[in-house]
Amino acid sequence: MLGFEDVVLAGLARDGGLYLPQSWPQLSADTIRSFAQKPFADIAVEVIYPFTGGTISRPDLQRMADEAYAVFGDAAVAPLKALSPGTHVLELFHGPTLAFKDVAMQLLARVMDHILEKRGKRATIVGATSGDTGGAAVEAFRTSKRVDIVVLFPDGRVSDVQRRMMTTPTEPNVHAVAIDGTFDDCQALVKAMFNDHAFRDRVALSGVNSINWARIVAQVTYYFSAAAALGAPDKPVSFAVPTGNFGDIFAGYVAKRMGLPIKTLIIASNENDILPRTVATGRYEMRGVVATSSPSMDIQISSNFERYLFEASGRDGAKIRDLMAALAVSKSFALGPLWQQLKHDFAAVAASEADVADCIRRVQSRCGYVVDPHTACAVVASERVEGAGEVVVLATAHPAKFPEAMLAITGHGPPLPARLGTLMTDPERFATLPNDLERVENFVESRCGGRTKATA
């Protein structure tokens, strides 16, 4: 068992598993009710502090939260907007890189720097991204004095805006790498590096994908803030969540385990529909990845689904190891008795490319509101799940991050905010590597190994 600080730095367990807390802290009804009147940073402290075991003081955590959320473009951090009667949009794109990943990443960077400074150490972060994680991680860690960061992204499978958020920063501790493959290939490379313990120790490897528990727990905050604004705990609400890697919706599951009354958690997928198929059939079966207008969900290996299965199985580690072994060998596994629990805990809908385009046009025409393709998947899902009641749709990215897709669908490419005015003309800097573990490890060690051995 590791303490909170060690889990933050480790990212992935040495046996390849994912960390979870021993138990779920419970927030009282009065505490949840009070969130309706509190700033987002204060809610984050109330949600996260019980998981720290006192290893980070409450004043230090409050300072880091205040600093993290001061950089957001909206004072509410995650404002809630009415879309139509009974449907609300939770805008999670007001951070520096216009995506929900900023909510956790800005705080995680400060927490990691705090821990490393306290211990007099450096770390090398290697992350895989299907689009948004990479930019958010680079932006959060680019000024770090104790972290070198390497981000792997699938070559040609992210939007130009997403790529440039990773490739235009000039800081020497930032390294973007285009991998000849899919996001799943990038993610497999990261996991393989974590499982190469000699390499892991040489470069002091850490991770910021949603395999890092701190990412998940930080995202729990906005479920509480949104629900409280709509009357929780006295009134339950449902959430429709665009998700590929299962991290964002698992944060909603955690909120529910902590006492937030959530009526339905709705998995919203695109044509890469492995999660809806699993809910419908009880079989998790990988297929080829299809490129869509919502690239952050172009995934077939949903890493955080393993965390959910562990909980659903009554924390039966042996059973989960067997399922993951079957996935590695045959690219599929049957949930068996866990299927009924999955159907109880989640609804799931896959939106086609035609569904997404129709939704974006329809919402803009009826409501005067522009959603990006990922958010459109969640709007479609919210409309197709019966009995969900009042629904909060998570708007996970700003439409300006996907100008080509939005132009094709609406005839207009939403402009980037003024603060990103030079993004599309700044020079890019990145490496291109094959899907080869040895080549990638050599790159990481050549760029970061020597710096990591030094201490400030």
C-alpha positions as CSV (number, residue, x, y, z in Angstrom):
1,M,0.0,0.0,0.0
2,L,1.2,3.5,-0.9
3,G,0.4,6.9,0.5
4,F,-1.2,9.6,-1.6
5,E,2.1,11.3,-2.5
6,D,3.7,8.1,-3.6
7,V,0.7,7.2,-5.8
8,V,0.8,10.6,-7.4
9,L,4.5,10.2,-8.4
10,A,4.2,6.5,-9.3
11,G,1.2,6.8,-11.7
12,L,1.0,3.1,-12.6
13,A,1.6,0.3,-10.1
14,R,4.8,-1.7,-10.6
15,D,2.7,-4.8,-11.4
16,G,0.9,-2.9,-14.1
17,G,-2.3,-2.3,-12.1
18,L,-4.1,0.9,-11.4
19,Y,-4.2,2.5,-7.9
20,L,-7.4,3.0,-6.0
21,P,-8.1,4.2,-2.4
22,Q,-8.7,1.6,0.3
23,S,-12.1,3.1,1.0
24,W,-14.4,5.8,-0.3
25,P,-14.6,8.9,1.9
26,Q,-18.2,10.1,2.5
27,L,-19.3,13.7,2.1
28,S,-22.4,14.5,4.2
29,A,-25.6,16.0,2.8
30,D,-24.9,19.3,4.5
31,T,-21.4,19.4,3.0
32,I,-22.7,18.7,-0.5
33,R,-25.5,21.3,0.0
34,S,-22.9,23.9,1.0
35,F,-21.1,23.5,-2.4
36,A,-23.8,25.6,-4.1
37,Q,-22.3,28.7,-2.4
38,K,-18.6,27.8,-2.6
39,P,-15.9,28.7,-5.2
40,F,-14.7,25.8,-7.3
41,A,-11.3,25.7,-5.6
42,D,-12.9,25.3,-2.2
43,I,-15.0,22.4,-3.4
44,A,-11.9,20.8,-4.9
45,V,-10.2,20.9,-1.5
46,E,-13.2,19.4,0.3
47,V,-13.3,16.6,-2.3
48,I,-9.6,15.8,-2.6
49,Y,-8.3,16.4,1.0
50,P,-9.9,13.2,2.5
51,F,-7.8,11.1,0.0
52,T,-4.5,12.7,0.9
53,G,-4.2,11.0,4.3
54,G,-2.8,14.2,5.7
55,T,0.4,13.9,3.6
56,I,-0.5,17.3,2.1
57,S,-1.7,20.0,4.5
58,R,-5.1,21.5,3.9
59,P,-3.6,25.1,3.6
60,D,-1.1,23.8,1.0
61,L,-3.8,22.1,-0.9
62,Q,-6.0,25.2,-0.8
63,R,-3.1,27.3,-2.1
64,M,-2.5,25.0,-5.0
65,A,-6.1,24.8,-5.9
66,D,-6.5,28.6,-5.7
67,E,-3.4,29.0,-8.1
68,A,-4.6,26.2,-10.5
69,Y,-8.1,27.6,-11.0
70,A,-7.0,31.3,-11.2
71,V,-5.8,30.6,-14.7
72,F,-9.2,29.7,-16.0
73,G,-11.1,32.1,-18.3
74,D,-14.3,31.9,-16.4
75,A,-14.4,32.7,-12.7
76,A,-16.8,29.8,-12.1
77,V,-14.1,27.5,-13.6
78,A,-16.9,25.0,-14.7
79,P,-20.0,27.1,-15.4
80,L,-23.3,25.4,-15.9
81,K,-25.5,26.6,-18.8
82,A,-29.1,25.7,-19.6
83,L,-29.4,24.1,-23.0
84,S,-33.0,23.2,-23.0
85,P,-35.7,22.3,-20.4
86,G,-34.2,19.6,-18.2
87,T,-30.8,19.6,-20.0
88,H,-27.7,21.6,-18.9
89,V,-24.2,21.9,-20.3
90,L,-21.3,21.9,-17.9
91,E,-18.6,23.9,-19.7
92,L,-15.3,22.3,-18.9
93,F,-13.3,24.1,-21.6
94,H,-12.3,27.4,-19.9
95,G,-8.8,26.3,-19.0
96,P,-5.6,27.2,-20.9
97,T,-6.0,24.4,-23.5
98,L,-9.8,24.6,-23.9
99,A,-10.5,21.1,-22.7
100,F,-11.7,19.4,-19.5
101,K,-8.2,17.9,-18.9
102,D,-7.1,21.3,-17.7
103,V,-9.3,21.0,-14.6
104,A,-7.2,18.1,-13.2
105,M,-3.9,18.8,-14.9
106,Q,-3.4,22.4,-13.6
107,L,-3.8,21.1,-10.1
108,L,-1.8,17.9,-10.6
109,A,1.2,19.9,-11.9
110,R,1.3,22.0,-8.7
111,V,0.8,18.9,-6.5
112,M,3.6,17.0,-8.2
113,D,6.0,20.0,-8.0
114,H,5.1,20.4,-4.3
115,I,5.9,16.7,-3.6
116,L,9.1,16.7,-5.7
117,E,10.4,19.9,-4.1
118,K,9.7,18.5,-0.6
119,R,11.7,15.4,-1.5
120,G,14.4,17.2,-3.4
121,K,13.8,15.1,-6.6
122,R,13.0,15.3,-10.3
123,A,10.7,13.2,-12.4
124,T,10.1,12.3,-16.0
125,I,6.5,12.3,-17.2
126,V,5.7,10.2,-20.2
127,G,2.0,10.4,-21.4
128,A,-0.1,9.2,-24.3
129,T,-2.8,11.4,-25.7
130,S,-5.7,11.0,-28.1
131,G,-5.7,14.8,-28.4
132,D,-6.5,16.8,-25.3
133,T,-4.4,15.2,-22.5
134,G,-1.1,16.1,-24.2
135,G,-1.8,19.8,-24.6
136,A,-3.1,20.1,-21.1
137,A,-0.1,18.3,-19.7
138,V,2.4,20.3,-21.6
139,E,0.7,23.6,-20.6
140,A,0.6,22.6,-17.0
141,F,4.2,21.4,-16.7
142,R,6.0,23.6,-19.2
143,T,7.2,25.9,-16.4
144,S,8.0,23.2,-13.9
145,K,11.5,23.2,-12.5
146,R,11.4,19.6,-11.5
147,V,9.6,17.7,-14.3
148,D,10.6,16.8,-17.9
149,I,7.6,15.8,-20.0
150,V,7.3,13.7,-23.1
151,V,4.0,13.3,-24.8
152,L,3.2,10.6,-27.4
153,F,0.5,11.3,-29.9
154,P,-0.8,9.3,-32.9
155,D,0.6,10.9,-36.0
156,G,-2.1,12.4,-38.2
157,R,-4.9,11.4,-35.7
158,V,-5.3,14.6,-33.7
159,S,-6.6,18.0,-34.8
160,D,-4.1,20.7,-35.9
161,V,-5.1,22.8,-32.8
162,Q,-4.5,19.8,-30.5
163,R,-1.2,19.0,-32.1
164,R,0.1,22.6,-32.0
165,M,-0.7,22.9,-28.3
166,M,1.9,20.1,-27.8
167,T,4.4,21.2,-30.4
168,T,4.7,25.0,-30.2
169,P,6.0,25.4,-26.6
170,T,9.7,26.2,-26.5
171,E,10.6,25.2,-23.0
172,P,13.5,22.7,-22.9
173,N,11.7,20.3,-20.6
174,V,8.9,19.7,-23.1
175,H,9.1,17.0,-25.8
176,A,6.3,16.0,-28.2
177,V,6.6,12.8,-30.2
178,A,4.4,11.7,-33.1
179,I,4.0,7.9,-33.1
180,D,3.3,6.0,-36.3
181,G,0.1,4.3,-34.9
182,T,-3.1,4.9,-33.0
183,F,-3.7,6.2,-29.6
184,D,-4.0,2.6,-28.3
185,D,-0.4,2.1,-29.6
186,C,0.8,5.2,-27.7
187,Q,-0.9,4.1,-24.6
188,A,0.6,0.6,-24.9
189,L,4.1,2.1,-25.2
190,V,3.5,4.1,-22.0
191,K,2.4,1.0,-20.1
192,A,5.3,-0.9,-21.4
193,M,7.7,1.8,-20.2
194,F,6.2,1.6,-16.8
195,N,6.5,-2.2,-16.8
196,D,10.2,-1.9,-17.7
197,H,11.3,-1.3,-14.1
198,A,15.0,-0.7,-14.9
199,F,14.1,2.0,-17.4
200,R,11.4,3.3,-15.1
201,D,13.8,3.8,-12.2
202,R,16.6,5.3,-14.4
203,V,14.4,8.1,-15.6
204,A,12.2,8.4,-12.4
205,L,9.2,7.8,-14.6
206,S,5.8,9.2,-13.7
207,G,2.5,9.5,-15.6
208,V,-0.3,12.1,-16.0
209,N,-2.8,10.1,-18.1
210,S,-5.9,9.2,-16.3
211,I,-4.0,6.1,-15.0
212,N,-2.8,8.6,-12.4
213,W,-5.3,8.5,-9.5
214,A,-4.8,12.3,-8.8
215,R,-6.3,13.0,-12.3
216,I,-9.4,11.1,-11.5
217,V,-10.0,12.5,-8.0
218,A,-9.5,16.1,-9.3
219,Q,-12.2,15.5,-11.9
220,V,-14.7,14.4,-9.2
221,T,-14.9,18.0,-8.2
222,Y,-17.1,19.2,-11.1
223,Y,-19.7,16.5,-10.6
224,F,-20.2,17.8,-7.0
225,S,-20.2,21.5,-8.1
226,A,-22.7,20.9,-10.9
227,A,-25.1,18.7,-8.9
228,A,-25.0,21.1,-6.0
229,A,-25.9,24.0,-8.3
230,L,-29.0,22.1,-9.4
231,G,-30.1,21.2,-5.9
232,A,-28.1,18.2,-4.7
233,P,-28.3,16.3,-2.5
234,D,-32.0,17.0,-2.3
235,K,-32.5,16.3,-6.0
236,P,-30.6,13.7,-8.0
237,V,-29.4,14.5,-11.5
238,S,-27.9,12.4,-14.3
239,F,-24.7,13.0,-16.3
240,A,-24.0,12.3,-19.9
241,V,-20.2,12.0,-20.4
242,P,-18.2,11.8,-23.6
243,T,-15.7,9.1,-22.8
244,G,-13.1,6.9,-24.5
245,N,-10.6,6.0,-21.8
246,F,-13.4,5.8,-19.1
247,G,-11.6,8.2,-16.8
248,D,-14.0,11.1,-16.9
249,I,-17.1,8.9,-16.3
250,F,-15.3,6.9,-13.6
251,A,-14.8,10.2,-11.8
252,G,-18.6,10.4,-11.8
253,Y,-18.8,6.9,-10.4
254,V,-16.4,8.0,-7.6
255,A,-18.6,11.0,-6.8
256,K,-21.6,8.6,-6.5
257,R,-19.6,6.3,-4.2
258,M,-18.7,9.4,-2.1
259,G,-22.4,10.1,-1.5
260,L,-23.5,12.3,-4.5
261,P,-27.0,11.2,-5.5
262,I,-26.6,10.6,-9.3
263,K,-29.6,9.1,-11.0
264,T,-27.9,7.8,-14.2
265,L,-24.4,7.9,-15.5
266,I,-24.6,7.9,-19.3
267,I,-21.5,6.7,-21.3
268,A,-21.4,8.7,-24.6
269,S,-19.3,7.2,-27.3
270,N,-18.7,7.8,-31.0
271,E,-18.4,5.1,-33.7
272,N,-15.6,3.6,-31.7
273,D,-18.3,2.0,-29.6
274,I,-16.5,-0.6,-27.4
275,L,-18.1,0.7,-24.2
276,P,-21.7,0.8,-25.5
277,R,-21.2,-2.7,-27.0
278,T,-19.9,-4.0,-23.7
279,V,-22.9,-2.6,-21.8
280,A,-25.3,-4.1,-24.5
281,T,-23.6,-7.5,-24.8
282,G,-21.6,-8.2,-21.7
283,R,-18.5,-8.7,-23.8
284,Y,-15.6,-6.3,-24.0
285,E,-14.2,-6.9,-27.6
286,M,-11.6,-4.7,-29.3
287,R,-12.0,-3.8,-33.0
288,G,-10.1,-1.5,-35.3
289,V,-10.1,2.2,-34.5
290,V,-12.1,4.4,-36.8
291,A,-11.0,8.0,-37.3
292,T,-13.9,10.4,-36.4
293,S,-14.7,14.1,-35.8
294,S,-14.3,13.4,-32.1
295,P,-10.7,12.1,-32.1
296,S,-10.2,12.1,-28.3
297,M,-12.6,9.2,-28.2
298,D,-11.0,7.2,-31.0
299,I,-10.0,4.5,-28.6
300,Q,-10.5,0.7,-28.1
301,I,-8.6,0.2,-24.8
302,S,-10.4,2.0,-22.1
303,S,-7.8,1.9,-19.3
304,N,-10.0,3.1,-16.4
305,F,-12.6,0.4,-17.1
306,E,-10.2,-1.8,-15.2
307,R,-10.7,0.3,-12.1
308,Y,-14.5,0.0,-12.4
309,L,-14.4,-3.8,-12.9
310,F,-12.3,-4.1,-9.7
311,E,-14.9,-2.2,-7.8
312,A,-17.8,-4.1,-9.4
313,S,-16.2,-7.4,-8.6
314,G,-16.0,-6.7,-4.9
315,R,-12.3,-5.8,-5.3
316,D,-11.4,-9.3,-6.6
317,G,-7.9,-8.6,-7.9
318,A,-7.3,-12.2,-9.1
319,K,-10.4,-12.0,-11.3
320,I,-9.4,-8.7,-12.8
321,R,-5.9,-10.0,-13.6
322,D,-7.5,-12.9,-15.4
323,L,-9.7,-10.5,-17.5
324,M,-6.8,-8.3,-18.4
325,A,-4.7,-11.4,-19.4
326,A,-7.6,-12.5,-21.6
327,L,-7.7,-9.1,-23.2
328,A,-4.0,-9.2,-23.9
329,V,-4.2,-12.6,-25.6
330,S,-7.6,-12.6,-27.4
331,K,-8.5,-8.9,-27.5
332,S,-11.7,-9.6,-25.6
333,F,-13.2,-11.0,-22.5
334,A,-16.7,-11.8,-21.2
335,L,-17.9,-10.0,-18.1
336,G,-20.0,-12.9,-16.8
337,P,-21.8,-12.0,-13.6
338,L,-20.3,-8.4,-13.7
339,W,-22.4,-7.6,-16.7
340,Q,-25.6,-7.1,-14.6
341,Q,-23.7,-4.7,-12.3
342,L,-22.4,-2.8,-15.3
343,K,-25.9,-2.4,-16.7
344,H,-27.1,-1.2,-13.3
345,D,-24.4,1.4,-12.9
346,F,-24.3,2.8,-16.5
347,A,-26.3,3.5,-19.6
348,A,-24.4,3.8,-22.8
349,V,-25.1,5.3,-26.3
350,A,-22.9,5.4,-29.4
351,A,-23.4,8.3,-31.8
352,S,-22.6,7.9,-35.5
353,E,-20.8,10.7,-37.5
354,A,-24.2,11.5,-39.0
355,D,-25.7,11.8,-35.5
356,V,-22.9,14.1,-34.4
357,A,-23.3,16.4,-37.4
358,D,-27.1,16.5,-37.1
359,C,-26.8,17.3,-33.3
360,I,-24.4,20.2,-33.8
361,R,-26.5,21.8,-36.4
362,R,-29.8,21.2,-34.5
363,V,-28.5,22.6,-31.2
364,Q,-27.0,25.6,-32.9
365,S,-30.3,26.3,-34.7
366,R,-32.6,25.7,-31.8
367,C,-30.5,27.1,-28.9
368,G,-28.0,29.3,-30.5
369,Y,-25.3,27.3,-28.8
370,V,-22.3,25.6,-30.5
371,V,-21.1,22.2,-29.2
372,D,-17.9,20.4,-30.3
373,P,-18.2,16.9,-31.7
374,H,-17.4,15.2,-28.4
375,T,-20.0,17.1,-26.5
376,A,-22.5,16.4,-29.4
377,C,-22.0,12.7,-28.6
378,A,-23.1,13.4,-25.1
379,V,-26.1,15.4,-26.2
380,V,-27.2,12.6,-28.5
381,A,-26.8,10.1,-25.6
382,S,-28.8,12.3,-23.2
383,E,-31.7,12.3,-25.7
384,R,-31.7,8.6,-26.2
385,V,-31.7,7.4,-22.6
386,E,-35.2,7.2,-21.2
387,G,-36.0,8.1,-17.6
388,A,-32.7,10.0,-16.9
389,G,-34.6,13.1,-15.6
390,E,-32.6,16.2,-15.4
391,V,-29.3,15.7,-17.3
392,V,-26.0,17.5,-17.1
393,V,-24.1,17.1,-20.4
394,L,-20.3,17.4,-19.9
395,A,-19.0,19.8,-22.6
396,T,-15.4,18.5,-22.6
397,A,-13.8,20.7,-25.3
398,H,-14.2,24.1,-27.0
399,P,-15.4,23.8,-30.6
400,A,-12.5,25.9,-31.7
401,K,-10.2,22.9,-31.0
402,F,-11.7,21.1,-34.0
403,P,-11.9,23.8,-36.8
404,E,-11.8,21.4,-39.7
405,A,-14.6,19.2,-38.3
406,M,-16.7,22.2,-37.3
407,L,-16.2,23.9,-40.7
408,A,-17.3,20.7,-42.5
409,I,-20.4,20.4,-40.3
410,T,-21.6,24.0,-39.9
411,G,-19.8,25.9,-42.6
412,H,-18.0,28.0,-40.0
413,G,-14.8,27.3,-38.0
414,P,-15.1,28.9,-34.5
415,P,-12.2,31.2,-33.8
416,L,-9.7,30.5,-31.1
417,P,-9.8,32.8,-28.0
418,A,-7.6,35.9,-28.4
419,R,-5.0,34.5,-25.9
420,L,-4.3,31.7,-28.4
421,G,-4.0,34.1,-31.4
422,T,-0.5,33.0,-32.5
423,L,-1.0,29.2,-32.0
424,M,-1.6,28.4,-35.6
425,T,1.5,30.3,-36.8
426,D,4.0,29.6,-34.1
427,P,6.8,27.2,-35.3
428,E,6.4,23.5,-34.3
429,R,9.0,21.3,-32.6
430,F,8.4,17.5,-32.4
431,A,10.0,14.2,-33.1
432,T,8.5,11.4,-35.2
433,L,9.1,7.8,-34.1
434,P,7.9,4.3,-35.1
435,N,5.7,2.3,-32.8
436,D,8.8,0.7,-31.3
437,L,9.4,0.5,-27.5
438,E,13.2,0.6,-27.7
439,R,13.3,3.6,-30.0
440,V,10.9,5.5,-27.7
441,E,12.8,4.6,-24.6
442,N,16.1,5.7,-26.1
443,F,14.5,9.0,-27.0
444,V,13.1,9.6,-23.5
445,E,16.4,8.7,-21.8
446,S,18.5,10.8,-24.2
447,R,16.3,13.9,-23.5
448,C,15.4,13.4,-19.9
449,G,17.7,10.8,-18.2
450,G,20.6,13.0,-17.3
451,R,18.4,15.9,-16.1
452,T,16.4,13.6,-13.9
453,K,19.5,12.4,-12.0
454,A,20.2,15.9,-11.0
455,T,18.4,17.6,-8.1
456,A,17.8,21.3,-7.7
